[in-house]
Amino acid sequence: MTLWKGRLRSAPADELMAFTASLAFDRRLAPFDLAGSRAHVRGLGRAGILTGQEVQVLLIALQRVGEELDGGLFEFQPGDEDIHTAIERRVTEMDRDIGAKLHSGRSRNDQVATAMRLYAKAALVGLAQHVLALQRVLLRRAEQAEDAYLPGYTHLQRAQPVLLAHHLLAHGWALARDLDRLLATVDRLDTSPLGAGALAGSALPLDPDAVADDLGFARRFENSLDAVSDRDFVAEALFDLAMTGVHLSRLGEEIALWSSAEFGFLELDDTYATGSSMLPQKKNPDIAELARGKSGRLIGHLTGFLATLKGLPLSYNRDLQEDKEPLFDAVDQLSAALPALAGLLATARFDTDRMQRAADVDTSVATDLAEWLVGRGFPWRAAHERVGSIVHSSLERHVPLAELIEADPDLGGDALFLLEPGTAVTRRTTPGGAGPGPVAVQLVRFRDRLRVDDERVSHAGE
């Protein structure tokens, strides 16, 4: 069945159908299309376009279609161009005359846009729940870390010691921004396009406000041209998912590094590692590597879709069919990646002794030595130069740093306590810093943030 047989008298070419059909990937929109169709039918009833009996017939038919789809009993036909056509065709088979009224006052343009928004709301809220689950794991591991510390890095070079809890929570706060973006996108997309028709609305006495309320949208569209052509919400969602993917990639990169023999900071549980087909000794961080690798795929979806949108005139163009596959795939990839990383981190073993040995090298206290001089009246640049010169001499002459510090007239023996293992990390006292005091406060704030965000997610899209 085609929806334009009155205008085009020849059957569509097989090549046309093969190229334009979207049924292979838009079947997942079925429950959202059914929801939109039920709301549309009720709206037609309120407008007096359908009788009460006709409304009931169509609602029962739509329920049966949903049951057939859920039970795997729905029989798709070669002419089913997309899931929307397939559902309407099946409803019409159940009652030819009344089924033919289902599409009154509606276009596939506003129909598809409605289903996509309903899908995006549900999918993004679901991903926000996965983000929260990973954040909870990070919080739990941060709490378990207690006073363990490791080197903090810049340029992948050891910089200053930081508490392990502080490092783990850094990833947690990045994910908090991801969750913010997801919920903000849900709020912006929470607009019903149903009633916009093909592009100009309808001459029938429809009530888009009532239909929007029926579907649980926060509002209806303001401009029918914009309503059917707007895919900003898809682009925004793809950015949100790509940014989340980038954050997961960074986490994956650290897991891959930390689990290597060269770092040795982390050992993967066997249930979240893979082996090698050739190398019997291997224990590979495939989850971390795939999280890192799939970020490129997510970025590609975003850039590709933006390129699709950039040259389109108002209002609807078939190019907009390309909104579905990138969004579906991005949702699928993150829906798998977030729980996998959560499981990996929940079961991994941190080698805190090795972390602390790596952090306790003498040169990691260089900044503390310079700040110690500043506390005694030295200008920062002079203190920085003095300590840098001492470190250079220690490395160049192979003289222990402690010996040169003790011999320095402005440092001397009083500064040697800074070299004691674990001392440097305890000196980070500024808010948000990596020392025990600020991290204790941060843990409380992060727990509070998760409680608030859990409530936000539970009510998102209502």
N, C-alpha and C positions, 0 to 999 in steps of 0.2 A: 504494500500500500504506500503510495506517495501522497503528500498533502497538497499537491498542486496539479492533480490530474485534470481539473477543469480547464486549466490554461494550456498545459502541454499535453498534446494528445498521444504522443509517442512514449512508449515505455523508456525509462532511463537506461542508458547504456551500462553494460556491466562495468566498464572502466570508470564511468562516473561514480557509480555506487562504491566501487572498491576504493576510490580515492577520497570520497567525501564522507563515507559512513564513519560514525564514531562509536557504534554500539560495542565494539571490542573493548573499549576502555571506559565508556561512560555508564556502564551497568551499575557501578557503585552509587550512582545518583538515584537509583530506583526509590529508596525509601523517602528521599527528599522530594522527588517529583510527585510521589503519591501524596505526601503531606501537602504540597502546594496545590495539587489537583483537588484534594478534599476541601481545602479552604476556599478554592475558587468555586467549587460546586455550592458550598454553603452561601458564598457571596451571591451567586446567581439566584439562589433561592430567596435570599433577602431582597434582592432587586426585583423579584417577580418575573424573572426571565425563565425560571424553572418552577414548576409546581412542587408542592411538598412531596408528592409521590415520586416525581422525577428525581428530586434530590436524593430520596432514599434509595431508589434504584441505582443511581450512580455511586453513591457511597458504598452500597453493598458490593457493587461490581469492583470498585477500587480495593475494597477489603479482600475480595477473592483474588484479585491480581497480586496483591501483596503476599497472600498465603501461598499462591502458586510459585512466586519468585523465591520466597523463603524456603519452600519445600523442594525446590529444584524441579517443579512440575511445569513451569512456564515454558511453552514451546515458542522459541523465536522463529521468525519467518525470514526468508531471503530479502523481502522488501522492508524489513525493519531497519530504517536508517540509523536510528539512535534509540536510547531507552525510552524517550518521551513518545516517539512514534509507536514503539512496540506496545507501550501501556495503553495508549489511546486505541490502537488497533484491537487489542484484546477486549477492552471495555465495549467497543462497538460490536464485536462478535457476540458478546453476551446479550446485548439489546441494541439492535441496529438503529432504531429510530431515536431512542433516548441517548444512546452512546454518541450519536452524531452531534448532540448538543453540548458535549463536554467542553469543547474548545471555544464556545461562544464568548466573545469579548476578550479573548486571550490570543497571544502570538507565541510561537516558540521562542521569540526573542526575550520576552519578559518571563516566560516559563523557565527557560534554561538559566537565566540570570538568577531567578529565585532559588532554583535547586542548588546552584553553585554557592550562593550565599549561605543557605542552610547547611550545606556540606561543610563549607569553610568554618562556620561557627563551631560545629561539632568537632571537626578535626583539630582546630587550633586549641580549643579547650582541652581536648584529649592530650595533645602534646604538652600543654601547660602542666597537666597532671604528671606526665612523665618527667618533665623538668623538675617539678617539686620532689619527686621520688629520688632523683639523682642528688638533689641538694640535701635531702635528708641523710643520704649515705655519706656525703661529704661532711655534714655536721657530726654524724655519729663517729666517723673516723677521726675528726678533729678533736672531739671530746676524749676519745680513747688515747690520742697521742700524748696528752698531758704535757710534760716538759721536754719532750723530744725535740731536737732541732737538727737542722741541716744547712748546707750552704745555700744562700740565695744567690741567684746568678743575674748578671747582665752580660750581654753579648756571649752567652754561654760560658763565661768565665766566672770563677768563684768571686763573689763580691762581699757580702756580709752574712753572718749567721742569722737565720730566722727560725722561729718555732714551726714545726711541721703543721701544727694546727693553723697557723697563719697562712701557710702556703696552700693548704687544702681549701680554706675559706676564700682565698682569692678566686678560685674557680667557682665557688658558691655564689659570690657576689656578681661575677660575670653572668652566671645563669639567671640571677635575679633580674638583671636588665633584660635578658632574653624573655623572661616571663612577662615583664612589664610591656615589652613590645607586642607580644602575642595578645595580651588582654586589650591593649590599646587598639590593635587591628580589629579584634572582635567587636569592640565598641563602635568603631567607624563603619564596619561593614554591616552593622545591625540595622539595615534599611531595606524595606521590602520594595522590589521593583514590580510586583504583580499589579496589573492594572495599567501599566504603561503601554501595553499592546506591542505592536511592531515597532512604533516609534512615537506615536502621537496621541496615545490614550484611546478612548472608545466613545462612540455615541450612545452606548448602552448605559443605563443608570447604575454603574458600578460604584462601589465604595472601597477604594484602596486602603483607607484608614482602618476600616473594620477587618479587612482581610489581613492587613499587617498585624493587627492585634491578635487575630485568630492564629496566625503562624508564630507568634511569640517574638516578632520583630519590635524593636524600640520605636520605629517610625516608618513612614512610607516615603517614597521618592518625592522630590520637589519638581523635577523636570523629566518628562518622559523620554526625551532624546538622550539625556545623560543617563537615565536609569538603565536603558538597554545596552548602552555602549560602554558603561563604566566597568573597567576591570582593574581599577586602582587597587581594590582589595586583594586581588590575586597577586599583583606585583608587590604590594606591601607584605603579604604573607610569605612570598618567596624570599624577600629580603630578610624577614624575621627568621625564616628557617635557614637561610644561608648564613646569617650571623651566628645563629645557634650552632650550626655545623662548624663554623670557624672556631668557636670556643671549644667544641668537642675535639676538633683537630688539634688544638693546642694541648688539651688534656691528654689526648692520645699520644702526641709527640713526647710528652714528659713520661708517660707510662712506658713507652718504647725505650727511651733513654734510661730511665731508672731501673728497668728490669734487665738491662744489659749487664754483662760481666764487668764492663768498664766502670759503670756506676755502682751496681749492686745494691741499690737502695730499696728495691721492691722485688718480691717473688710472687708470681702469679699462682693462684690456685689451679690445680690440674683441670678443674672443670671449666675454667675460663681461659685455657691456653690450648694451642695446637702443637703438633709435632712436625717432623720432616719425613718425607718419603724416602730420603737417602741418608740423612744425618741422624743417627740414633740418639745423639746427646741433646738434640734441640728441644727447646721449649719456647714457642713463638707467641708474641703478643698480637695475634691477628685482629682481635677486636679493636685494639688501639690503632693499628695500622689502617684498618678499614675506616674507622672514624676519621682518621686523618685524610685518607684518600677520597672518601665520599664528599668531603667538603668541596672539592673541585666540581663534582657533579651538581651540587646544590647551587654553587655560584653560576655554573653554566645555565641552569634553569632560569635563574633571575635575569642574566644578561640576554639570553635568547628571547625571553618573553618581552622584555623592554624593547628589544629591537622589533618584535612583532607589532607592538602597540604604536611605535613612534610615528608612523606615516598614515594612520587610519583616519578618514574623515568621519563625521557623524552621519548616521548613527551606528546601526549594526552592520558589521561586515563578517563574512564567514571566517576571516582570519582569527576571530575571537574564539573559534573552536579550539585553537591552540593553547587556550588557558588551562585545559584540563590535565593533560598528561604531565606537564612539569609540576603542577601542584600536587597531583595524586602521587607522583613518584617522590617528591620531596617529603611529603607527609609519611609515606611508607618507609623511606630510608631513616628518618629521624625516629619514627615509631619503633624501629628495630634497634637503632644505635643507642638511644637513651637508656633503655632497660639493660642492654648488654654491658654498657659501661658501668651502670649502677651495680650490676652483679659482679663485674670484675673488681671494682673498688671495694665492694663489701667483703669480698673473700680474700683479697690480696694480703700478703704479709709484709710489713715494713721492717727493714733491717735498720733499726734506729741506732744501733751501735756503729754501723758503718757510716750512716749519715753524720753522726756526731764526730767521728774521727775525721771525716772529710771537712767538716766545718771548723775543726779545732786547729787547723794549720795556722802558723804564726801570722802570715800575711793577711788573714781575714780580719784582724783587729786593727788594721792600718787606720781606718776611719775613726775608730775609738781613740787611738793615740792622738790623732789630729784634734779631735774634739776635746780631749783631755787638756791639750795645750791651749785651745781656745778658752776653756774654762779658767785658765790662769792668765788670761789677758792677751794671748797671741792673736794677731789678725789671722783670719782663716787662710788666706793665700800663703802666708808665711808658715803656718802650721802644716798645711798641705805639702809645701815644698820640703820642709824639714823631714817629715815622715817619709815622703817619697824618696828622698835622698838616702835615708837610712835603709829602707827596703831594697833600693838598688844596690847599695854596698853589701848588704847581707847576701843577696843572690849572686852578685858579681864575684865577691871575695870568699863565698862559702863560709861566712862567719855567722853563727847563730844570731837571730834577731834580738834575742834577750840580751846578749852580750853588748850589742851596739846600743840598745835602749838604756841599759844601765850605765854605759859610759857617756851618754849624752848629757850635757849639763842642764838642759831644760826638762828632760824626762827623768832619767836616773832610776834608782831602785824603786821610787814611789809609784812608777808607772808599770812595774812588772806584773802587778796583779791582773792587769788587763789581758795578759797572755794565758791566764789560768783557764782550763777547759770550761766552757759554758758561761763564762763571765760576760762576754761581749753581748750575747743575746739578751741577757737580763737588763742591759742598760738602755734598751729601746723603751722609752717611757712616754713618748708623745702619742696622742690619741690616734688610733688607727694603725699604730706601729706594730712591730713584730715581737715585742717583748711580752713577758708574762702578764703584766698589768693591763696593757691595752688589749691583749688577746682575750683575757678573761671578760672584759667589757664587750668585746666584739662577739664572743660566743653568745652572750646574753642577747645582744642586738640581733644577731642572725637567727636565733631561736624565735625571737619575737617577730622578725620579718617573715619567717616561714609560717607562723600561726596566722598572721594577717593575710599572707598570700594564699594560704589554704582556703581561707574564707572567701577571698576575692575570686579564686578559681571556681569554687563551688557555686557562686552566684553569677558567674560570667555568662553573658548572653541572655540573661533572664529579662 
